[in-house]
Amino acid sequence: MRAAALPGDPPGGRRAAAVWGIGVSVYFVAVIFRTSLGVAGLDAADRFDVNASALSTFSILQLLVYAGMQIPVGLLVDRLGTKKVLTIGVVLFTVGQLGFAFSPSYGMALASRALLGCGDAMTFISVLRLGGRWFPARRGPLIAQLAGLAGMAGNLVSTLVLARLLHGVGWTAAFAGSAAAGVVVLVLLLLFLKDHPEGHEPEPLPHLGAAYVRRQIAASWGEPGTRLGLWVHFTTQFPAMVFLLLWGMPFLVEAQGLSRATAGELLTLVVLSNMVVGLVYGQIVARHHEARLPLALGTVGATAALWATTLAWPGDTAPMWLLIVLCAVLGACGPASMLGFDFARPANPPERQGTASGITNMGGFVASMTTLFAVGVLLDATGDDYAIAFSAVFVLQALGVSQILRLRKRAARRERERLVASRVETVHVPA
């Protein structure tokens, strides 16, 4: 049976899809810029003459800024609306990409990636909020997965197109040319994007300064569903993020002896798998809400099993069939991380959605940043022993699963209470 629209739900439709599509295009470009280092890691090491630890600092700093900005961005989205925050984000990540193209030194390149991370941080939460303002609540899980799918499409462009440009026209031309996409989406955003459909304006929030900030954060964090969403995102996202963002190419080329072309094809497989699994997960959760946790934990278990098998395989390299299966399973990490928002969303009222999404979105990026750093340090300490370095994945997975299991019952009980209260209020809404 199809769920009825909630009172006050936006209508959705073609106009909603068009407006939301503009927001998604901004996120699409942001992901291209975010993941551009993943195909340029070896080139960056040569260009700036740095070792593995210093190379990992590029991505760590970018993710540190991204993660640190999540709660402030959530508050800004709740306060200023989507269009203003996305506009700031596009300007920042486009300038950051241009700066990276022309950076003559390691220090300036770091500063450019930090600026890019700051702009990137403003995109995904804004797109989630935009979807919530334009589509009915029952579409929430599918909308989140489709947004993630757009991000993976950006990753695919980075893997296929930017990699070829990099080795065809060179570093500066490739990165500077890609920055033109930021200008295009900025124009679309300024001309056509609206925060909400007519007749669905949110209640104006009083300006309460620091008191408002503290109240939003405390109320969102106080919900077990928000914290569960954070730990689901933390535990599921980072294995694929670390692989795609930086260490996948070096692992496949240096540890597994593959050519860059073959390694690029396997990275592409991760992205394609992500896109397919995202559609499947979105449809499953839209129809069976209780499938969220089994899907998340199942993805974590499958990822851990494949990594353990790959790293422990006897001999110098793993067989190609195992690397293919590993990359296909890593593709499920992104869609599984989107499930974190499906725990946080029903736990918070509309006026706290941006803040709650920001808290949730911190999880995977904190885990990714930690793992990127750990892998770089362990590679330098062990003489590039990837089996030891990638074992850091299991430590963070164990931490995340323990927190998920600790919070799951409280979050489920609180969600049932909210659902019952919502139904009671709906029954008493006057005709």
C-alpha positions in Angstrom: 0.0 0.0 0.0 1.3 3.4 -0.9 1.9 5.7 2.1 -0.3 8.7 2.3 1.2 12.2 2.3 1.7 13.8 5.7 -0.1 17.0 6.5 1.8 19.9 5.1 4.0 17.7 2.8 5.3 19.4 -0.4 3.7 18.0 -3.5 6.8 16.9 -5.4 6.4 16.6 -9.2 8.3 17.8 -12.2 9.1 21.3 -10.9 10.4 19.8 -7.7 12.6 17.4 -9.7 14.0 20.3 -11.8 14.8 22.5 -8.8 16.3 19.6 -6.9 18.3 18.6 -10.0 20.1 22.0 -9.9 21.1 21.3 -6.3 22.2 17.8 -7.2 24.3 19.2 -10.1 26.2 21.3 -7.5 26.9 18.2 -5.4 27.9 16.4 -8.6 30.6 18.9 -9.4 31.7 19.1 -5.7 32.4 15.4 -5.8 34.4 15.6 -9.0 36.6 18.1 -7.3 36.7 16.2 -4.0 37.8 12.9 -5.6 40.1 14.4 -8.2 43.1 13.7 -6.0 42.2 10.0 -6.0 43.3 9.7 -9.7 46.2 12.1 -9.2 47.8 10.8 -6.0 50.9 9.4 -7.7 51.3 12.5 -9.9 50.9 14.7 -6.8 53.6 12.8 -5.0 55.9 13.4 -7.9 54.9 17.0 -8.5 55.4 18.1 -4.9 58.1 15.5 -4.0 56.4 14.1 -0.9 56.2 10.7 0.8 53.1 8.7 1.7 52.4 10.5 5.0 52.6 13.9 3.3 50.5 12.8 0.4 47.8 11.6 2.8 47.8 15.0 4.4 46.1 16.4 1.3 43.0 14.3 1.8 43.2 14.4 5.6 43.1 18.2 5.7 40.3 18.3 3.1 38.3 15.8 5.1 39.2 17.5 8.4 37.8 20.8 7.1 34.8 19.0 5.7 34.0 17.1 8.9 34.6 20.2 11.1 32.2 22.2 8.9 29.2 19.8 9.1 27.5 21.1 12.2 28.1 24.8 11.3 26.8 24.1 7.8 23.8 22.3 9.2 23.0 25.4 11.4 23.5 27.7 8.4 21.2 25.7 6.2 18.5 25.8 9.0 19.1 29.5 9.4 19.8 30.9 5.9 18.3 28.3 3.6 19.7 26.2 0.8 20.4 28.7 -1.9 22.6 31.0 0.1 24.7 28.2 1.5 25.1 26.4 -1.8 26.2 29.7 -3.4 28.9 30.2 -0.9 29.9 26.5 -1.3 30.2 26.7 -5.1 32.4 29.8 -4.9 34.7 28.2 -2.3 35.2 24.9 -4.0 35.7 26.4 -7.4 38.4 28.8 -6.1 40.0 25.8 -4.3 40.1 23.7 -7.5 41.7 26.6 -9.4 44.2 27.2 -6.6 45.2 23.5 -6.7 45.8 23.7 -10.5 48.3 26.6 -10.2 49.9 25.8 -6.8 53.7 25.9 -7.1 54.3 24.4 -3.7 53.1 21.8 -1.3 51.9 24.4 1.2 49.8 26.3 -1.3 48.3 23.0 -2.6 47.3 22.1 1.0 45.6 25.5 1.4 43.7 25.0 -1.9 42.5 21.6 -0.8 41.3 23.0 2.5 39.4 25.7 0.7 37.9 23.1 -1.6 36.9 21.0 1.4 35.1 24.0 3.0 33.0 24.6 -0.1 32.4 20.9 -0.6 31.1 20.7 3.0 28.2 23.0 2.1 26.7 20.8 -0.6 25.4 17.5 0.5 23.4 18.7 3.6 22.0 21.5 1.5 20.8 19.0 -1.2 19.2 16.8 1.5 17.4 19.8 2.9 16.3 20.9 -0.6 14.8 17.5 -1.2 13.0 17.6 2.1 11.5 21.0 1.2 10.3 19.9 -2.3 9.3 16.2 -2.0 7.0 14.4 0.4 8.5 12.8 3.5 7.9 9.3 2.2 10.3 10.0 -0.6 13.1 10.8 1.8 15.1 7.5 1.6 15.0 7.4 -2.2 15.9 11.0 -2.5 18.9 10.5 -0.2 20.1 7.5 -2.3 19.6 9.4 -5.5 21.7 12.3 -4.2 24.4 9.8 -3.3 24.1 8.3 -6.8 24.8 11.7 -8.3 27.8 11.9 -6.1 29.0 8.6 -7.4 28.4 9.8 -11.0 30.8 12.7 -10.1 33.3 10.2 -8.9 32.9 8.3 -12.1 33.7 11.5 -14.1 36.7 12.0 -12.0 37.9 8.5 -12.5 37.3 8.3 -16.2 37.5 11.8 -17.6 39.8 13.7 -15.3 42.3 10.9 -15.2 42.6 11.0 -19.0 42.8 14.8 -19.0 45.6 14.6 -16.4 47.7 12.4 -18.5 46.8 14.0 -21.7 47.0 17.8 -21.2 48.9 17.9 -17.9 48.3 18.9 -14.3 47.5 22.6 -14.6 45.2 22.4 -17.7 43.3 19.4 -16.3 42.5 21.0 -12.9 42.0 24.5 -14.2 39.7 23.2 -17.0 37.6 21.2 -14.6 37.0 24.3 -12.5 34.8 25.7 -15.3 32.1 23.3 -14.2 31.9 25.2 -11.0 31.1 28.4 -12.9 28.4 26.7 -14.8 26.5 25.3 -11.8 26.9 28.7 -10.0 25.0 30.4 -12.9 22.3 27.7 -12.8 22.0 28.0 -9.1 21.7 31.8 -9.0 19.1 31.9 -11.9 16.8 29.0 -11.1 17.1 27.5 -7.6 14.4 28.2 -5.0 14.5 27.0 -1.4 10.9 25.7 -1.3 7.7 25.6 -3.4 5.1 28.3 -3.0 2.9 27.8 0.0 5.4 25.7 1.9 7.5 28.4 3.4 9.1 27.3 6.7 8.2 29.2 9.9 10.7 32.1 10.5 13.2 31.3 13.2 13.9 33.9 15.8 17.5 35.1 15.9 18.7 33.8 19.2 22.5 33.9 18.6 24.6 31.4 20.6 21.5 30.2 22.5 19.9 29.1 19.2 23.1 27.2 18.2 23.4 25.4 21.5 19.7 24.5 21.5 19.8 23.1 18.0 22.9 21.0 18.6 21.8 19.8 22.0 18.3 18.8 20.8 19.6 17.0 17.7 22.4 15.2 19.6 19.9 14.2 22.4 18.0 12.1 19.9 19.3 8.5 19.8 18.4 8.3 16.1 20.8 11.1 15.4 23.6 9.4 17.2 22.8 6.1 15.6 22.8 7.7 12.2 26.2 9.2 12.9 27.6 5.7 13.8 26.0 4.0 10.8 27.6 6.6 8.5 30.9 6.3 10.4 31.1 2.5 10.0 29.9 2.1 6.5 31.3 4.9 4.4 35.0 5.1 5.1 36.4 1.9 3.5 35.3 3.0 0.0 36.1 6.6 0.6 39.7 5.8 1.6 40.0 3.6 -1.4 38.6 6.0 -3.9 39.9 9.2 -2.4 43.6 8.3 -2.2 44.9 4.8 -1.4 43.1 2.6 -4.0 45.3 3.5 -6.9 48.6 3.1 -5.0 47.4 -0.2 -3.5 46.4 -1.7 -6.8 49.5 -0.5 -8.7 52.2 -0.8 -6.1 51.0 -3.7 -3.9 49.0 -5.7 -6.5 51.2 -5.0 -9.5 48.5 -3.8 -11.8 48.9 -1.2 -14.5 47.4 2.2 -14.0 44.8 1.5 -16.7 43.6 -1.7 -15.0 43.6 -0.1 -11.6 41.5 2.7 -13.0 39.0 0.2 -14.3 38.7 -1.4 -10.8 38.2 2.1 -9.3 35.5 2.6 -11.9 33.9 -0.7 -10.8 33.6 0.6 -7.3 31.7 3.6 -8.6 29.4 1.7 -10.9 28.6 -0.8 -8.1 27.8 2.1 -5.8 25.3 3.5 -8.3 23.6 0.2 -8.8 23.5 -0.7 -5.1 22.2 2.8 -4.3 19.1 2.3 -6.4 18.5 -1.1 -4.8 19.0 0.1 -1.3 16.8 3.2 -1.9 13.9 1.0 -3.2 14.2 -1.5 -0.4 14.2 1.0 2.4 11.3 3.0 0.9 9.2 -0.2 1.0 10.7 -1.8 4.1 11.9 0.7 6.6 13.0 -2.0 9.1 15.6 -3.1 6.6 17.9 -0.2 7.3 20.0 -1.8 10.1 20.3 -5.2 8.5 21.5 -3.6 5.2 24.0 -1.4 7.1 25.4 -4.2 9.2 25.4 -6.6 6.3 27.5 -4.2 4.2 30.0 -3.8 7.1 30.3 -7.6 7.4 30.8 -8.2 3.7 33.4 -5.4 3.5 35.4 -6.7 6.4 35.3 -10.3 5.0 36.5 -9.2 1.6 39.3 -7.0 2.9 40.5 -9.7 5.3 40.5 -12.3 2.5 42.4 -9.9 0.1 45.0 -8.8 2.6 45.6 -12.4 3.9 45.8 -14.0 0.5 48.9 -16.2 0.2 51.6 -15.0 -2.2 52.6 -11.5 -3.3 49.3 -10.5 -4.9 45.6 -11.4 -4.8 43.9 -12.9 -7.8 42.1 -10.6 -10.2 38.7 -12.3 -9.4 39.1 -11.4 -5.7 40.0 -7.8 -6.5 36.9 -7.5 -8.7 34.7 -8.9 -5.9 36.4 -6.6 -3.3 35.7 -3.5 -5.5 32.1 -4.6 -6.2 31.5 -4.9 -2.5 33.2 -1.6 -1.7 30.6 -0.1 -4.0 27.9 -0.8 -1.4 29.6 1.4 1.3 28.3 4.7 -0.1 24.6 3.6 -0.3 24.9 2.0 3.2 26.2 5.3 4.6 23.1 7.0 3.2 21.1 4.8 5.6 22.5 6.9 8.5 20.3 9.8 7.4 17.3 7.5 7.4 17.8 7.1 11.2 18.4 10.8 11.8 15.6 12.2 9.7 12.6 10.8 11.5 14.2 11.5 14.8 14.2 15.3 14.3 11.5 17.9 13.3 11.9 19.9 10.1 13.6 22.9 11.7 16.4 20.7 12.9 17.0 18.6 9.8 20.1 20.5 8.7 21.7 20.3 12.1 20.9 16.6 12.4 22.2 15.8 8.9 25.4 17.7 9.7 26.0 15.6 12.8 25.3 12.4 10.9 27.5 13.4 8.0 30.4 14.0 10.3 30.7 10.2 11.0 32.0 8.8 7.8 34.3 11.7 7.1 35.9 11.5 10.6 36.4 7.8 10.0 37.8 8.4 6.5 40.2 11.1 7.8 41.4 8.8 10.6 42.0 5.9 8.3 43.7 8.0 5.6 46.2 9.2 8.2 46.7 5.7 9.8 47.3 4.1 6.4 49.9 6.7 5.4 51.8 6.5 8.7 51.7 2.7 8.7 53.0 2.6 5.1 55.9 4.7 6.0 56.6 2.8 9.2 56.5 -0.7 7.6 58.2 0.0 4.3 54.9 0.1 2.3 53.4 -3.0 3.8 49.8 -2.6 2.6 48.5 -5.6 4.5 49.4 -4.0 7.8 48.4 -0.5 6.8 44.9 -1.5 5.6 44.3 -3.4 8.8 43.4 -0.1 10.3 40.0 -0.6 8.6 39.0 -3.4 11.0 39.7 -1.3 14.1 37.3 1.5 13.0 34.7 -1.0 11.9 34.8 -2.8 15.3 34.3 0.6 17.1 31.4 1.6 14.9 29.6 -1.7 15.1 29.8 -1.7 18.9 28.2 1.8 19.0 25.5 0.8 16.5 24.5 -2.2 18.6 24.5 -0.1 21.8 22.2 2.5 20.3 19.8 0.5 18.1 17.2 -0.3 20.7 16.9 3.2 22.1 16.6 4.7 18.7 14.0 2.2 17.6 11.9 2.8 20.7 12.1 6.6 20.3 11.1 6.3 16.6 8.1 4.2 17.5 7.0 6.8 20.0 7.3 9.6 17.5 5.4 7.7 14.9 2.5 7.0 17.4 2.5 10.7 18.4 2.4 11.7 14.7 -0.5 9.5 14.0 -2.5 10.9 16.9 -1.8 14.4 15.8 -2.9 13.5 12.2 -6.2 12.0 13.5 -7.0 15.3 15.3 -6.1 17.6 12.4 -9.4 19.5 11.7 -10.9 18.9 8.2 
